[in-house]
Amino acid sequence: MTDNRTNEPTPERWRKKPVEIEAMRYDGENCVEIAQWLRVHDVRIGQTGTRKASIPTLEGTMYASPGDWIIKGVQGEFYPCKPDIFEQTWQLPCIGRCGVSGIRNRLGC
């Protein structure tokens, strides 16, 4: 698309489709738990000397720092996500009336 006034290209606005994902937060200590989760899907995780976790992704190896989320995407792929992006993008699904303890306030249900 082009803006007729300035003759400059203008991008279209898009919204993410509502999808559910699986995710675990990496805290720098739970590499074994995350490795067990990924192993079920034939994915191996490594840990560097800096407490970063190396994760094989569709784009190559990416690194998760403590506090990052590890996400299983809609096509079964895994990738790390920084906490601020995760909080802006994802929320727990509201099941029933948010009867799970501790979730109600975070979801605003």
Summary of the structure (lengths in Angstrom):
residues: 109
radius of gyration: 18.1
end to end distance: 39.4
largest distance: 57.3
contacts: 229
relative contact order: 0.15
helix: 19%
strand: 24%
